[in-house]
Amino acid sequence: MAEEIDLFKTPTEPSFFIGQVQSEIFSSPDSFFKVLIVSVEEANFDWHEPEITVTGSLGELSDDQTYRFEGKIIEHPRYGQQFQATSYSVNRPTSKEGLIDFLSGKQFEGIGKKTAEKIVSELGTDAIDKIIADPHVLDKLKLRKAVKSSLIDNLRANQGMDQIIIGLNDLGFGANLSSAIFDKYGEETLHIINENPYQLATEIDGISFKRADQVAKRLEVPADDPRRIDAAIVQTLDDLTMETGDTYTTTRPLLQQTIQLLAQGSGGQVSTDAVTARIVELEKNQGIRYADKKVYPTSLYNAEWQIADHLHRLLTVEPDNLPAETVEKTVAKVADQSGITYDKIQKEAIKMALTSKVMLLTGGPGTGKTTIIKGIVASYAKIHNISLDVDEYKEKAFPVLLAAPTGRAAKRMSEATDLPASTIHRLLGLNGREMPTDLNGRDLEGSLLIIDEMSMVDTLLFKTLIQAVPTSMHVVLVGDKDQLPSVGPGQVFHDLLDFAELPKVELTNIHRQSADSTIIPLAHAIKQGNLPPDLTNKLADRSFISCHANQVPSVVQQIIDLSKKRDYSANDIQILAPMYRGQAGIDRLNELAQQAYNPPATGKQEVDFRGQIFRVGDKVLQLVNVPEKNIFNGDIGRITAIESNKIGGKRNESITVDYDGNEVSYSRMEWNQLRLAYCISIHKAQGSQFKMVLLPIVQQFSRMLQRNLLYTAITRAAEKLVLIGEPYAVVTSVKNEAVNRNTSLVDRLNRVWARHNELTTPLEQDKELLSNDLTEANNNEFAKTSEPPAQPTTPRQYILTAELINSNKIDPLIGMENISLQSFHQVK
């Protein structure tokens, strides 16, 4: 961290200097951050060099203009002493001659020395302030219209941008957030922040309630201001749904956690009554929604209704009237041409996709989901006489749309079908940087839409997708219902499968399995709550290495060393782990694997970014969607170049990553989009498959150990699987069946189907019901005080109960250390 040096002239006066920009060393393409070399004409601190390096959030500074910079001297560990600017302004001349020179400068096109003299003679030395305050003062000078407009626009634009950047600096925002805020609000930035600083928390990604609360405190917003309480309620509701994956909560946790959030914020505590009153008021204004004793974020409440309405819209239109005999012959012909013999359920799936407007297809690994996707596409094209030659559709939309939530899943889909596939975000024209509540996709064009890996699709994304589907389109939703649910709130695929009115087929027969394959049967056994007695045996395609958490790094190191001798590369092996911290966590294993696969070497370029080393040759993971560069969250690539050079006085640092032939360059400000990918989370691995998977499973991960997590991880292994860790951790995972999320989608579907035309008003949104519900919540011990709950002083009880098991507070296997694993091969 840069060390601050106290070079202030007096304790009360900030350091400042006056000078001109000599060169721009670095300018971020996506923020206001700049590094400049500036001459020093005058300073109030001890400085004997003719120039100084200036860093900070800065606008477009002219090299023929003199500026006053305020801030502090810091000692950068690599670049030495720098002036960190917190504020700056044009150092306007105060003399008549200086002002004439300023106005006749090259930034004011069309104004020569004579015109400048005329302006100063008429308006005096405070001419600039007069022009900014009232441009009509120039009317009597009879300047050419273009000259007058140029003068006014330049003076106002420069001052406006500078004042906004300075204002954001004063509020403590860095270059990145300042840029995001300005992109959102433009010239209204400071006005909007002054009107309601908490708007930042709801509309700017990366700004939390606590950060907005700090800004509000500087603006002297009272602790009990309704704007503050409302923001805390909305933030708490969003936090609760993101943490649990539920689409709603109830009044008690909302009330409790809102009070806690307010107490922890900069503004201070607020009474329970005040929070209760604002919850009721927010619901009245539809800032949140209350129905059936459930409290929803408005976006999720609306999304569940919209999903139900749009599915009803699609399913109430009659599909193409295809004779059963035609469908039967078409499927048989496609099977014959592809050399595939479909089983009875697979045939049923293809026929249903051809004859239903919306159809769900689910099945575990090896059951042939990809085969059926290909069969559906081929049969649909044949029966509708559609060409699948992409080159024929240069001027119009391709009739078959294939998409998946991640780039890697889309790539697998494309490779399996020999047809183009994309991420859902790209299909909808989203850039991936929208706030989840602001998703608004373009309408789709085509005849058939197939979405794979549906278990990963959350409520808001599916709402955006389904409302973009035209009534004429056939929709097939494909996924594995037993995999992990989406990261965002909801369990859309699970809920759709639970709704009786939607056509669906579950594939159960295992087809993708060689004679000696045991990975797929293991996955299916785990899905059913069983463990085979040979789990710890060394088999041809899987093995189990027993060890404790602190031994995992050593075991992984040995596996890597051995696999390298057998020509397995870092591309072939993927380490998956449930958590980032700990000896068996993602961060530690990434460091180890990087050292094993790609150690430092003389001449090999590397950079240190926020404590993480990136080196040429490293395997890296993309963390966000950037459709314009054709890269998406979950893509894995390899660093091919790291460059640092000066071009035209600017220092440019970049990392180039190769994603299967797509080379992408990242400026330093974009490096936070990357992390090492030798080891990644199981969530990030969804939609992908790897030749060999190394999977640490230890009790250290206890709060993450669930059946669907283990099942998802195992199904990522295409050829070989190595389980590393503690057998009891595997048993815990299998026993701990994940509880379904709390959602209302099935209820919404049932209501829409039952009385679609009657739904003109919200359901059970009586304000008296909400008030009563909050009053009841107030009666609990915590809600009577705005203080956080006290820690229990009574001894902890260790009586084994179902509640304690389900909350992971007591290991259900306590006292069973000497019982063999084989005893658990029928764990239920």
Disulfide bonds with the S-S distance in Angstrom:
none
